[in-house]
Amino acid sequence: MPDIKTAIILVHCPDQKGIIVAVGDFILKNGGNVIHLDEHVDAATQTFFMRVEWDLDGFGIATEKISEFFQTLVANRFDMIWRLYFSDAVPRMAIFVSKLSHCLYDLLSRCQSGEWTVEVPLIVSNHPDLESVARGFGIPFHVLPITPENKHEQEQQTFDLLQQHRIDFVVLARYMQVLTEDFVARYPNKIINIHHSFLPAFPGARPYHSAHERGVKVIGATSHYVTTNLDEGPIIEQDVVRVSHEDDVSDLVRKGRDVEKIVLSRAVWNHVRRMVLVCGNRTVVFS
């Protein structure tokens, strides 16, 4: 089946009668054909969530006018918060790394193989260790060492690079630096992080050693959007893997890194497919 250009709208608003009909009529009356529609109502907050995707072939409203018409004809009536995306817009992803390579290799391999239609114009790091990896994939690698004294200056330089390369979102592929509130505010719900799921039980630089000493039976990983509250942003994806008394620390590290890269890739995949809707500090991840 050839690729078709589609539009995707993510919506949340107070739950009320007629929302699905109104959105459907907007698409149908303008010659669109719905391809996917998924909706959910949070009974506790009486909030309605929806993702709808439709074929734009023959659609009666010009692409650049869809937002204006949807706001006037539908969104205003239901007090909607919504975002519009188009399938032919290729996301531009910047990857931030430090010294660990497992997540970086996984992300770049998925892009290079064609599994993802995502552009990676640059990789940013606070250490030079992974420059050879970037070079192997033909991607510019920018080393910006960070100290308490130069953090603001280096973040500004990083932001300038992101603007220069028209970056849509950032992935922290085990980037061992805390971003400032100012930096995070410039990319709301557009910075994706990955960490082991031992927080806060096993914080610090050696979580797997601490977990091994406690005899844990499950290890895992969490991927979330970055907010100003450290490691408390809206969660996109999580997974776990079982371990046993037979596993030593190296086994936990190996299994932990495997689940980290898988969880991060799932989170990025859901983000680029526009499957994630953020409401407050929670997400609705459509299937």
TAHU-V976027 format. One record per backbone hydrogen bond with DSSP energy under -0.5 kcal/mol. CO is the residue of the C=O (numbers start at 1). NH is the residue of the N-H. If there is no record, write none. Layout:
BEGIN
co:CO nh:NH
co:CO nh:NH
END
This chain:
BEGIN
co:5 nh:56
co:6 nh:87
co:7 nh:54
co:8 nh:85
co:9 nh:52
co:10 nh:83
co:11 nh:50
co:12 nh:81
co:13 nh:48
co:16 nh:19
co:18 nh:22
co:19 nh:23
co:20 nh:24
co:21 nh:25
co:22 nh:26
co:23 nh:27
co:24 nh:28
co:25 nh:29
co:26 nh:30
co:27 nh:30
co:27 nh:32
co:28 nh:31
co:30 nh:60
co:33 nh:55
co:36 nh:53
co:38 nh:51
co:40 nh:49
co:41 nh:43
co:42 nh:46
co:42 nh:47
co:46 nh:15
co:47 nh:42
co:48 nh:13
co:49 nh:40
co:50 nh:11
co:51 nh:38
co:52 nh:9
co:53 nh:35
co:53 nh:36
co:54 nh:7
co:55 nh:33
co:56 nh:59
co:62 nh:65
co:62 nh:66
co:63 nh:66
co:65 nh:69
co:66 nh:70
co:67 nh:71
co:68 nh:72
co:69 nh:73
co:70 nh:74
co:70 nh:75
co:71 nh:76
co:74 nh:78
co:75 nh:79
co:75 nh:80
co:76 nh:79
co:81 nh:12
co:83 nh:10
co:85 nh:8
co:86 nh:89
co:88 nh:90
co:89 nh:91
co:91 nh:93
co:91 nh:119
co:92 nh:168
co:92 nh:169
co:93 nh:122
co:94 nh:171
co:95 nh:124
co:96 nh:173
co:97 nh:126
co:101 nh:105
co:102 nh:106
co:103 nh:107
co:104 nh:108
co:105 nh:109
co:106 nh:110
co:107 nh:111
co:108 nh:112
co:109 nh:113
co:110 nh:115
co:110 nh:116
co:111 nh:114
co:116 nh:118
co:117 nh:91
co:119 nh:93
co:119 nh:121
co:121 nh:140
co:122 nh:95
co:123 nh:142
co:124 nh:97
co:125 nh:144
co:128 nh:131
co:130 nh:134
co:131 nh:135
co:132 nh:136
co:133 nh:137
co:134 nh:137
co:134 nh:139
co:135 nh:138
co:140 nh:123
co:141 nh:143
co:142 nh:125
co:142 nh:144
co:147 nh:151
co:150 nh:154
co:151 nh:155
co:152 nh:156
co:153 nh:157
co:154 nh:158
co:155 nh:159
co:156 nh:160
co:157 nh:161
co:158 nh:162
co:159 nh:163
co:160 nh:164
co:161 nh:165
co:162 nh:167
co:163 nh:166
co:169 nh:94
co:170 nh:192
co:171 nh:96
co:171 nh:173
co:172 nh:174
co:172 nh:194
co:174 nh:98
co:174 nh:176
co:175 nh:177
co:177 nh:179
co:180 nh:184
co:181 nh:185
co:182 nh:186
co:183 nh:186
co:183 nh:187
co:184 nh:187
co:185 nh:188
co:187 nh:190
co:190 nh:170
co:191 nh:226
co:192 nh:172
co:193 nh:224
co:195 nh:222
co:196 nh:199
co:198 nh:201
co:198 nh:202
co:200 nh:203
co:206 nh:210
co:207 nh:211
co:208 nh:212
co:209 nh:213
co:210 nh:214
co:211 nh:215
co:211 nh:216
co:212 nh:215
co:217 nh:243
co:219 nh:241
co:220 nh:197
co:221 nh:239
co:222 nh:195
co:223 nh:236
co:223 nh:237
co:224 nh:193
co:226 nh:189
co:228 nh:230
co:229 nh:232
co:234 nh:225
co:237 nh:223
co:239 nh:221
co:241 nh:219
co:244 nh:247
co:248 nh:252
co:249 nh:253
co:250 nh:254
co:251 nh:255
co:252 nh:256
co:253 nh:257
co:254 nh:258
co:255 nh:259
co:256 nh:260
co:257 nh:261
co:258 nh:262
co:259 nh:263
co:260 nh:264
co:261 nh:265
co:262 nh:266
co:263 nh:267
co:264 nh:268
co:265 nh:269
co:266 nh:270
co:267 nh:271
co:268 nh:272
co:269 nh:273
co:270 nh:275
co:270 nh:276
co:271 nh:274
co:275 nh:277
co:275 nh:286
co:277 nh:284
co:279 nh:282
co:282 nh:279
co:283 nh:285
co:284 nh:277
co:284 nh:286
END
